[in-house]
């Protein structure tokens, strides 16, 4: 069973506890429930959730989009924005934030599918980011080796991007 931690940020207590019930019965751990942007930021730093469900309209002075931007400026994690409105201006504003967007009410099946998909995509992205330098360094070793086979007078330190097309064809 899945044990990913999900932070719920919702201004409506009934909706928040309904989401909590759905998540816990589906095997997720609820890292906490926040109703303000400042609470969401604080809980993210303390609880380290794997995903955040964020209502766009929150209690207090900060909306969910602003809270999302502040969180993402500090830590990279998936955030799914939720709102009962499908106002085009809100959708455009939300689309500038790198995360998912849901119009409420969301049925349980759709919510869980979006959470699973978001966590999988995030894991793929995390793997790619974490292994990028390792993959690049391994590829560059092959490129440098093939470049020297092509022209042994080229020191590895002088190998540059102009050799990459030739090296690519030699490797493949």
Backbone bond lengths (Angstrom), bond angles and torsions (degrees), N, CA, C in turn:
res aa  C-N    CA-C-N  psi(-1)  N-CA   C-N-CA  omega(-1)  CA-C   N-CA-C  phi
1 X - - - 1.456 - - 1.527 109.77 -
2 X 1.302 115.88 144.42 1.463 122.81 -177.12 1.528 110.81 -70.17
3 X 1.324 116.21 141.70 1.461 119.66 176.76 1.524 111.70 -126.15
4 X 1.322 117.02 26.82 1.456 118.73 177.11 1.513 109.84 -63.06
5 X 1.335 115.12 143.95 1.468 120.87 -179.79 1.521 109.56 -94.35
6 X 1.320 115.46 128.96 1.461 121.28 179.88 1.521 109.02 -121.95
7 X 1.324 115.07 129.05 1.461 121.75 175.20 1.527 107.99 -94.59
8 X 1.312 116.18 129.58 1.460 121.97 177.82 1.525 107.76 -101.43
9 X 1.329 116.08 125.12 1.465 121.34 176.80 1.521 105.83 -121.14
10 X 1.328 115.24 105.77 1.470 121.23 -170.76 1.522 109.26 -148.45
11 X 1.335 116.30 134.81 1.465 120.03 -178.42 1.529 113.51 -82.78
12 X 1.314 117.66 -14.87 1.460 122.06 -178.61 1.525 108.74 -104.07
13 X 1.338 116.45 116.56 1.470 120.81 -176.36 1.527 112.53 -59.44
14 X 1.317 117.35 -40.94 1.464 120.69 -179.18 1.533 110.21 -62.35
15 X 1.326 116.84 -46.22 1.472 120.89 179.44 1.528 109.89 -63.72
16 X 1.327 116.73 -42.34 1.465 120.95 -179.70 1.525 111.22 -59.34
17 X 1.315 116.82 -46.02 1.464 119.51 -178.62 1.521 112.00 -74.25
18 X 1.319 118.04 -27.56 1.473 120.74 173.33 1.525 109.66 -66.69
19 X 1.324 116.45 -43.37 1.467 120.59 176.81 1.527 110.66 -62.34
20 X 1.328 115.85 -42.32 1.467 120.21 179.17 1.527 110.67 -59.73
21 X 1.307 117.02 -42.84 1.469 121.60 -179.64 1.530 110.49 -63.54
22 X 1.324 116.84 -44.30 1.470 121.30 178.98 1.528 109.96 -61.71
23 X 1.319 116.10 -47.24 1.467 120.44 -176.43 1.527 112.33 -65.50
24 X 1.334 116.72 -46.76 1.469 118.86 -178.35 1.526 111.48 -67.00
25 X 1.330 117.17 -37.32 1.469 119.03 179.13 1.533 111.58 -71.31
26 X 1.331 116.35 -14.56 1.467 120.93 178.12 1.522 112.06 -100.13
27 X 1.321 117.19 7.01 1.454 120.83 174.28 1.515 115.77 94.80
28 X 1.309 118.03 2.65 1.464 120.36 177.38 1.520 109.59 -87.52
29 X 1.325 116.12 153.58 1.450 121.91 173.15 1.523 107.54 -97.01
30 X 1.315 116.94 130.38 1.459 120.54 176.27 1.523 106.96 -89.37
31 X 1.333 115.26 114.63 1.465 121.51 -177.50 1.519 111.32 -70.14
32 X 1.319 116.78 -22.98 1.449 121.77 179.97 1.512 110.58 159.71
33 X 1.326 114.07 174.52 1.464 121.47 177.48 1.520 107.45 -127.97
34 X 1.314 116.48 126.12 1.462 122.48 177.44 1.526 108.19 -120.89
35 X 1.328 116.11 148.85 1.468 119.43 178.44 1.528 112.85 -117.50
36 X 1.347 116.44 -3.73 1.465 120.77 178.40 1.533 109.09 -127.44
37 X 1.320 115.64 159.34 1.456 120.36 177.69 1.515 112.54 -63.26
38 X 1.332 116.40 -42.10 1.467 120.06 179.79 1.525 111.22 -63.42
39 X 1.339 116.51 -41.04 1.465 120.89 176.17 1.523 110.66 -61.55
40 X 1.336 116.40 -41.35 1.464 121.13 -179.49 1.527 110.57 -61.72
41 X 1.321 116.49 -44.62 1.467 121.07 179.33 1.525 110.41 -62.52
42 X 1.330 116.41 -46.79 1.460 121.87 -179.62 1.533 111.27 -62.56
43 X 1.330 116.74 -46.23 1.464 120.03 -178.86 1.525 111.41 -66.97
44 X 1.327 117.38 -33.72 1.468 120.40 177.51 1.520 109.92 -62.74
45 X 1.329 116.85 -42.99 1.459 120.75 -179.70 1.526 111.87 -67.90
46 X 1.336 117.11 -34.12 1.469 120.41 -177.25 1.523 113.35 -86.48
47 X 1.321 117.61 -38.26 1.470 121.36 -172.02 1.526 114.32 -97.76
48 X 1.330 118.58 -17.20 1.467 123.50 179.29 1.536 112.28 50.55
49 X 1.333 117.38 61.42 1.471 119.24 -179.45 1.535 111.34 -69.48
50 X 1.329 115.27 159.32 1.463 121.25 176.55 1.523 111.03 -86.00
51 X 1.337 116.58 -21.00 1.463 122.78 -178.30 1.517 107.88 -158.14
52 X 1.336 115.98 151.53 1.464 120.92 176.41 1.518 109.09 -124.23
53 X 1.315 116.79 131.57 1.466 123.12 168.23 1.520 105.13 -97.02
54 X 1.328 117.29 114.48 1.465 122.09 -171.05 1.521 111.19 -120.42
55 X 1.336 116.23 117.96 1.459 120.77 172.24 1.523 107.62 -71.55
56 X 1.323 116.59 142.69 1.472 118.87 178.59 1.525 110.64 -72.96
57 X 1.327 117.30 -38.75 1.471 120.91 -179.99 1.513 109.12 -95.42
58 X 1.324 116.18 115.48 1.461 121.90 -177.74 1.521 110.67 -120.06
59 X 1.316 115.16 164.63 1.460 120.42 172.16 1.526 107.59 -72.17
60 X 1.327 116.92 154.42 1.456 120.68 179.12 1.516 111.66 89.62
61 X 1.311 115.22 -168.94 1.464 120.92 -173.58 1.528 114.23 -86.89
62 X 1.324 118.68 -15.43 1.457 121.85 -174.53 1.526 110.68 -104.08
63 X 1.338 116.68 128.96 1.466 119.05 176.68 1.527 110.01 -84.20
64 X 1.319 116.09 172.21 1.457 121.23 -176.55 1.514 114.25 -66.78
65 X 1.332 116.63 -31.16 1.465 119.50 179.39 1.525 109.90 -68.63
66 X 1.327 116.81 -42.76 1.468 120.76 177.67 1.525 110.19 -64.78
67 X 1.326 116.84 -43.80 1.472 120.37 178.17 1.529 110.19 -60.87
68 X 1.328 116.71 -41.22 1.464 121.13 178.85 1.521 110.63 -60.65
69 X 1.319 116.56 -46.41 1.472 119.98 179.44 1.533 111.06 -61.22
70 X 1.315 116.90 -41.70 1.467 120.17 -179.67 1.529 110.74 -65.76
71 X 1.324 116.36 -41.43 1.473 120.19 178.73 1.517 109.95 -64.01
72 X 1.333 116.86 -47.32 1.463 120.64 -177.54 1.527 112.69 -67.69
73 X 1.327 117.35 -20.18 1.469 119.27 175.68 1.530 110.87 -75.12
74 X 1.319 116.66 -14.94 1.468 121.28 -178.22 1.521 113.13 -107.60
75 X 1.338 116.84 -32.98 1.463 121.00 -174.85 1.525 109.04 -149.70
76 X 1.332 115.87 146.11 1.458 121.08 179.34 1.527 108.96 -96.14
77 X 1.320 116.68 109.62 1.451 121.17 174.83 1.525 108.58 -153.71
78 X 1.327 117.05 155.85 1.458 119.00 -178.00 1.526 111.81 -74.32
79 X 1.325 114.60 137.63 1.458 121.47 177.61 1.521 107.77 -130.36
80 X 1.312 115.71 125.51 1.455 121.35 177.14 1.521 107.46 -103.86
81 X 1.334 116.32 116.79 1.462 121.26 178.40 1.519 110.19 -82.42
82 X 1.336 115.43 142.55 1.468 120.93 179.15 1.522 109.74 -131.53
83 X 1.332 115.94 143.13 1.459 121.16 174.70 1.522 109.37 -157.40
84 X 1.327 117.08 149.26 1.464 118.72 176.75 1.529 112.19 -78.99
85 X 1.307 116.63 -5.31 1.462 120.65 -175.88 1.520 110.73 -104.84
86 X 1.320 115.79 145.70 1.460 119.48 175.19 1.524 109.48 -113.77
87 X 1.320 115.78 31.27 1.454 123.44 178.22 1.527 109.55 -57.21
88 X 1.332 116.61 127.64 1.456 121.13 -175.75 1.529 112.69 -60.28
89 X 1.313 118.03 -36.67 1.468 120.74 179.07 1.531 110.70 -64.04
90 X 1.329 116.41 -40.37 1.466 120.15 177.73 1.519 110.76 -65.74
91 X 1.324 115.84 -42.85 1.458 119.92 -179.87 1.525 109.93 -61.10
92 X 1.346 116.81 -43.56 1.470 120.19 178.54 1.522 110.84 -62.95
93 X 1.328 116.74 -43.76 1.467 120.43 179.49 1.530 110.17 -62.93
94 X 1.332 116.84 -42.99 1.461 121.27 179.43 1.517 111.68 -65.95
95 X 1.314 117.76 -33.59 1.459 120.43 -178.85 1.518 112.75 -67.19
96 X 1.324 118.05 -17.17 1.456 119.95 176.17 1.525 111.22 -78.96
97 X 1.301 116.52 -7.00 1.459 122.27 178.79 1.529 107.42 -100.60
98 X 1.336 119.11 130.29 1.466 120.62 -175.16 1.531 112.81 -76.06
99 X 1.318 115.77 78.37 1.460 119.79 179.93 1.521 109.61 -163.31
100 X 1.332 116.25 179.43 1.453 121.16 178.07 1.514 111.63 -82.51
101 X 1.327 115.09 168.65 1.457 121.76 -177.54 1.519 108.51 -142.44
102 X 1.327 117.54 128.93 1.464 122.96 179.34 1.522 110.79 -126.77
103 X 1.314 115.85 141.52 1.458 120.51 172.56 1.521 107.61 -96.73
104 X 1.330 116.69 128.06 1.464 122.03 179.40 1.527 109.15 -86.29
105 X 1.306 119.77 154.83 1.472 125.19 -0.55 1.528 111.24 -75.52
106 X 1.309 114.92 146.41 1.458 121.53 179.33 1.518 107.36 -110.20
107 X 1.332 115.95 131.35 1.466 117.43 177.99 1.525 109.48 -77.40
108 X 1.316 115.58 156.56 1.463 122.46 -174.32 1.521 112.62 -55.54
109 X 1.317 116.58 -45.71 1.472 120.62 -177.27 1.530 111.02 -61.73
110 X 1.321 117.12 -45.66 1.473 121.13 179.49 1.520 111.24 -65.29
111 X 1.321 116.35 -43.47 1.462 121.13 -179.94 1.524 110.85 -58.81
112 X 1.324 116.62 -48.88 1.465 120.61 -178.19 1.527 111.61 -66.45
113 X 1.321 116.92 -36.47 1.468 120.00 177.96 1.522 110.73 -64.97
114 X 1.319 116.92 -42.26 1.467 120.74 -179.77 1.527 110.65 -67.38
115 X 1.320 116.38 -39.67 1.470 119.89 178.14 1.529 110.10 -62.79
116 X 1.338 116.89 -48.26 1.474 120.24 179.92 1.532 110.98 -59.12
117 X 1.334 115.91 -47.74 1.465 120.26 -179.02 1.536 110.80 -62.12
118 X 1.321 116.96 -42.71 1.462 121.04 -179.22 1.532 110.62 -64.11
119 X 1.315 117.09 -43.21 1.470 120.10 178.97 1.525 111.30 -64.69
120 X 1.320 117.55 -39.09 1.468 120.94 178.14 1.522 110.54 -64.95
121 X 1.343 116.69 -48.46 1.461 119.94 179.13 1.521 111.17 -61.02
122 X 1.315 116.21 -39.46 1.461 119.67 179.03 1.528 110.48 -64.38
123 X 1.331 116.37 -42.42 1.467 120.42 178.73 1.522 110.36 -61.95
124 X 1.322 117.98 -41.24 1.468 120.74 177.89 1.519 110.06 -62.34
125 X 1.317 116.59 -44.11 1.462 120.45 179.58 1.506 111.50 -63.81
126 X 1.331 116.10 -40.09 1.458 121.21 -179.83 1.528 110.12 -65.30
127 X 1.305 116.56 -42.01 1.461 120.42 178.66 1.525 108.94 -62.43
128 X 1.313 116.51 -44.63 1.460 120.44 -179.00 1.516 111.16 -62.34
129 X 1.330 117.20 -45.18 1.460 120.53 -179.07 1.523 110.50 -65.71
130 X 1.329 116.70 -44.89 1.460 120.02 -177.43 1.521 112.22 -65.66
131 X 1.332 117.55 -32.92 1.460 120.33 -176.87 1.521 113.85 -98.03
132 X 1.317 117.21 -0.15 1.458 120.70 -175.41 1.528 112.16 -57.96
133 X 1.314 117.58 -50.15 1.469 120.05 -178.83 1.525 111.42 -63.68
134 X 1.320 116.28 -41.12 1.456 120.23 179.71 1.530 110.50 -62.82
135 X 1.336 116.55 -45.97 1.462 120.94 179.17 1.521 110.62 -64.07
136 X 1.329 116.39 -43.93 1.463 120.45 -178.91 1.526 110.33 -62.63
137 X 1.333 116.04 -45.09 1.462 119.42 -179.70 1.528 111.31 -62.82
138 X 1.329 117.02 -41.39 1.467 120.83 177.40 1.522 111.57 -63.41
139 X 1.327 116.59 -41.80 1.459 120.93 178.94 1.519 110.35 -65.91
140 X 1.334 116.58 -41.89 1.462 120.25 -179.35 1.529 111.49 -65.39
141 X 1.333 118.14 -32.67 1.463 120.39 175.98 1.522 110.18 -61.55
142 X 1.337 115.90 -44.04 1.464 120.55 178.72 1.521 110.09 -64.81
143 X 1.344 115.94 -44.52 1.465 120.79 -179.78 1.524 110.27 -60.21
144 X 1.332 117.10 -47.21 1.461 120.73 -179.46 1.525 110.96 -63.02
145 X 1.322 115.89 -42.31 1.454 120.63 178.80 1.530 110.66 -61.07
146 X 1.325 116.44 -46.41 1.472 120.57 -179.81 1.527 111.27 -68.61
147 X 1.323 116.41 -34.76 1.462 119.80 177.77 1.522 110.12 -63.60
148 X 1.338 117.60 -40.49 1.458 121.05 179.03 1.531 110.61 -70.22
149 X 1.339 117.59 -34.14 1.463 119.93 174.95 1.528 109.68 -64.11
150 X 1.314 116.05 -38.30 1.463 122.03 -179.31 1.523 110.63 -67.88
151 X 1.323 115.68 -43.04 1.468 121.16 -179.74 1.526 107.64 -147.87
152 X 1.330 116.77 98.29 1.463 121.31 -174.64 1.521 113.53 -66.79
153 X 1.324 118.18 -10.77 1.462 120.00 179.07 1.539 112.03 -79.81
154 X 1.343 117.41 -8.60 1.467 120.72 -179.28 1.525 108.90 -88.32
155 X 1.339 116.98 114.34 1.472 118.90 174.53 1.529 109.29 -68.10
156 X 1.315 116.34 149.17 1.464 120.27 -179.43 1.521 110.99 -56.78
157 X 1.313 118.44 -38.92 1.463 120.80 -178.69 1.516 112.23 -62.78
158 X 1.341 118.47 -22.27 1.456 121.42 -179.92 1.537 112.59 -93.11
159 X 1.327 117.05 -4.21 1.464 119.64 -179.51 1.517 108.29 -63.94
160 X 1.310 116.24 131.64 1.459 119.34 -177.47 1.515 111.34 -133.39
161 X 1.290 115.62 -179.02 1.459 120.53 -174.76 1.518 113.12 -65.36
162 X 1.332 119.16 -20.35 1.463 119.93 178.57 1.529 111.05 -66.66
163 X 1.340 117.38 -21.37 1.454 120.95 178.38 1.526 112.96 -85.49
164 X 1.322 117.34 -15.23 1.463 119.95 -174.98 1.526 113.17 -57.60
165 X 1.350 120.36 -45.32 1.469 118.13 179.75 1.521 112.43 -59.80
166 X 1.336 117.79 -42.64 1.459 120.81 179.12 1.523 110.23 -64.50
167 X 1.340 115.95 -44.87 1.460 120.17 -178.71 1.521 110.72 -64.86
168 X 1.342 116.94 -37.65 1.461 120.20 179.47 1.529 110.03 -58.56
169 X 1.316 116.24 -46.31 1.473 119.75 -178.15 1.520 111.25 -68.98
170 X 1.324 117.13 -31.87 1.464 119.96 178.50 1.529 110.77 -71.39
171 X 1.335 117.09 -37.60 1.468 120.99 -179.13 1.520 109.40 -72.04
172 X 1.309 116.69 -41.09 1.463 120.77 -176.25 1.500 108.31 -93.43
